[in-house]
């Protein structure tokens, strides 16, 4: 297995992964055009963030993205961990752990002092996975305002 930065040529495979992820999440629905636009912007703009992929036998089997911002509380760069997904046939084989460990390493190398992520409240297995990798619950709760339409 190889873990590498995503390339524009990976976008069709990444859209498939996001379709899988957004089909499972309560707040999102798959939209290939929107996903393609977002993926392209991130891959072409390293200052926005990065996407890394896991490849097995040349096939993309997982992905995770990091988006950068500045925390005024820390006065430093921080990352939002987004879109962590691994195809079902390689789950529980260490692919997700390797992807997450690489994302954490790259966040540190890019000067990030914290990583924040959101997961569905009902997805207890994802919460346990992140906790095994050092993530903990925050006293903060997410609120969202949609500005579209």
VENHUVEN-V15173 format. One record per residue. N is the residue number from 1. RES is the residue in one letter. SS is DSSP state (hx for helix, st for strand, lp for the rest). PSI is psi in degrees with one decimal (NA if undefined). Layout:
n->(N:N)
res->(RES:RES)
ss->(SS:SS)
psi->(PSI:PSI)
This chain:
n->(1:2:3:4:5:6:7:8:9:10:11:12:13:14:15:16:17:18:19:20:21:22:23:24:25:26:27:28:29:30:31:32:33:34:35:36:37:38:39:40:41:42:43:44:45:46:47:48:49:50:51:52:53:54:55:56:57:58:59:60:61:62:63:64:65:66:67:68:69:70:71:72:73:74:75:76:77:78:79:80:81:82:83:84:85:86:87:88:89:90:91:92:93:94:95:96:97:98:99:100:101:102:103:104:105:106:107:108:109:110:111:112:113:114:115:116:117:118:119:120:121:122:123:124:125:126:127:128:129:130:131:132:133:134:135:136:137:138:139:140:141:142:143:144:145:146:147:148:149)
res->(X:X:X:X:X:X:X:X:X:X:X:X:X:X:X:X:X:X:X:X:X:X:X:X:X:X:X:X:X:X:X:X:X:X:X:X:X:X:X:X:X:X:X:X:X:X:X:X:X:X:X:X:X:X:X:X:X:X:X:X:X:X:X:X:X:X:X:X:X:X:X:X:X:X:X:X:X:X:X:X:X:X:X:X:X:X:X:X:X:X:X:X:X:X:X:X:X:X:X:X:X:X:X:X:X:X:X:X:X:X:X:X:X:X:X:X:X:X:X:X:X:X:X:X:X:X:X:X:X:X:X:X:X:X:X:X:X:X:X:X:X:X:X:X:X:X:X:X:X)
ss->(lp:st:st:st:st:lp:lp:hx:hx:hx:hx:hx:hx:hx:hx:hx:hx:hx:hx:hx:hx:hx:hx:hx:lp:lp:lp:lp:lp:lp:lp:hx:hx:hx:hx:hx:hx:hx:hx:hx:hx:hx:hx:hx:lp:lp:lp:lp:st:st:st:st:st:st:st:st:lp:lp:st:st:st:st:st:st:st:st:st:st:st:st:st:lp:lp:lp:lp:st:st:st:st:st:st:st:st:st:st:st:lp:hx:hx:hx:lp:lp:lp:lp:hx:hx:hx:hx:hx:hx:hx:hx:hx:hx:hx:hx:hx:hx:hx:lp:lp:lp:lp:lp:st:st:st:lp:lp:lp:lp:lp:lp:hx:hx:hx:hx:hx:hx:hx:hx:hx:lp:lp:lp:lp:lp:lp:lp:lp:lp:lp:lp:lp:lp:lp:lp:lp:lp)
psi->(140.8:142.6:119.9:162.5:145.3:150.9:162.4:-36.2:-18.1:-9.3:-43.1:-42.5:-37.6:-37.6:-39.2:-42.8:-42.7:-33.6:-44.8:-48.1:-50.0:-17.6:-20.2:-21.2:140.3:-34.3:-8.4:155.1:146.0:141.0:94.8:-40.9:-45.4:-43.8:-41.6:-44.1:-47.3:-45.1:-44.0:-44.1:-42.7:-48.1:-37.0:-3.0:83.7:-19.9:-22.8:-42.2:-161.8:157.3:131.7:150.3:151.8:131.6:136.4:121.5:38.8:-7.9:137.0:120.5:-5.9:162.0:159.0:144.6:148.6:131.4:137.1:145.8:-178.9:132.1:121.2:-25.7:-38.1:-19.2:24.2:169.0:140.7:168.8:147.9:123.2:120.7:156.9:49.6:118.9:141.8:138.3:151.3:-35.1:-15.4:6.4:149.4:24.1:3.6:-4.9:-47.7:-42.0:-42.1:-40.7:-47.5:-42.3:-40.4:-40.1:-42.9:-44.2:-45.4:-35.2:-44.7:-46.7:-27.7:16.4:11.9:138.3:-6.4:150.2:130.9:143.3:160.1:143.0:155.5:138.2:-32.6:-10.1:75.5:-34.0:-38.7:-40.8:-42.6:-40.1:-49.9:-37.3:-37.8:-22.9:16.5:-4.9:149.3:161.0:147.0:153.0:-13.6:148.6:145.8:141.5:149.6:140.7:116.2:130.1:5.6:146.7:NA)
